[in-house]
Amino acid sequence: MSYGEIEKLLLEDYRLTTAEILYHMPDHPILLQSYVWQDLDLSPDFPELKKFLDFWERELDGKLHSVTVASVEIVRPADLVHAKGEIIIH
């Protein structure tokens, strides 16, 4: 993906989205394994994550246990801190 494509997604309110996916190991279903997925996605519907989870259920053997999602805005106003002093340089 080029920088221009990423920039366009950010302006369309895509967010950096991280999902921790817990799934049952195929050979030992009593054990859970963790997988971390990360991509740009639209909150709150998360269409890219849903596509990935549909692929997982359709193509992979490990049955899903749970998915925890975190999302943060990438383009946002800057945090400003006002100083209470002045420095004079000669």
JODA-V305099 format. One record per residue. PHI is phi in radians with two decimals (* if undefined). D_LAST is the distance of its C-alpha to the last C-alpha in Angstrom with 1 decimal. Layout:
# JODA-V305099
phi->PHI d_last->D_LAST
phi->PHI d_last->D_LAST
This chain:
# JODA-V305099
phi->* d_last->48.3
phi->-1.40 d_last->45.7
phi->-1.05 d_last->42.2
phi->-1.09 d_last->43.3
phi->-1.16 d_last->46.3
phi->-1.13 d_last->44.2
phi->-1.04 d_last->41.7
phi->-1.09 d_last->44.8
phi->-1.08 d_last->46.2
phi->-1.12 d_last->42.9
phi->-1.24 d_last->42.9
phi->-1.57 d_last->46.6
phi->1.28 d_last->45.5
phi->-1.21 d_last->46.6
phi->-2.26 d_last->45.2
phi->-1.22 d_last->44.9
phi->-2.09 d_last->48.1
phi->-2.14 d_last->49.2
phi->-2.22 d_last->52.8
phi->-1.67 d_last->54.4
phi->-1.89 d_last->58.0
phi->-1.74 d_last->60.6
phi->-2.46 d_last->63.9
phi->-1.39 d_last->67.1
phi->-1.15 d_last->67.6
phi->-1.01 d_last->70.6
phi->-1.45 d_last->72.5
phi->-2.42 d_last->71.7
phi->-1.05 d_last->71.4
phi->-1.32 d_last->70.9
phi->-1.67 d_last->67.5
phi->-1.83 d_last->64.4
phi->-2.05 d_last->61.8
phi->-1.91 d_last->58.3
phi->-2.34 d_last->56.8
phi->-1.88 d_last->53.3
phi->-1.97 d_last->53.0
phi->-2.53 d_last->49.7
phi->-2.89 d_last->49.2
phi->-1.43 d_last->47.8
phi->-2.63 d_last->50.2
phi->-1.63 d_last->50.8
phi->-1.58 d_last->50.8
phi->-1.72 d_last->53.1
phi->-1.47 d_last->56.0
phi->0.88 d_last->54.6
phi->-1.10 d_last->56.9
phi->-1.19 d_last->55.6
phi->-1.12 d_last->56.2
phi->-1.07 d_last->59.7
phi->-1.07 d_last->60.5
phi->-1.13 d_last->59.6
phi->-1.16 d_last->61.6
phi->-1.10 d_last->64.6
phi->-1.04 d_last->64.4
phi->-1.01 d_last->64.3
phi->-1.15 d_last->67.4
phi->-1.40 d_last->69.3
phi->-1.94 d_last->68.5
phi->-1.85 d_last->67.6
phi->-1.45 d_last->69.8
phi->-1.24 d_last->67.6
phi->-1.22 d_last->68.4
phi->-1.16 d_last->65.3
phi->-1.82 d_last->64.9
phi->-2.80 d_last->61.6
phi->-2.34 d_last->58.4
phi->-1.96 d_last->55.1
phi->-2.04 d_last->52.5
phi->-2.25 d_last->48.8
phi->-2.50 d_last->46.8
phi->-2.43 d_last->43.1
phi->-1.16 d_last->41.5
phi->-1.66 d_last->39.3
phi->-1.67 d_last->37.9
phi->-2.69 d_last->36.4
phi->-1.07 d_last->33.5
phi->-1.19 d_last->30.3
phi->-1.46 d_last->29.7
phi->-1.86 d_last->26.7
phi->-2.16 d_last->25.0
phi->-1.54 d_last->22.9
phi->-1.52 d_last->20.1
phi->-1.92 d_last->20.1
phi->-2.76 d_last->16.5
phi->-2.46 d_last->13.0
phi->-2.04 d_last->9.9
phi->-1.87 d_last->6.5
phi->-1.92 d_last->3.8
phi->-1.49 d_last->0.0
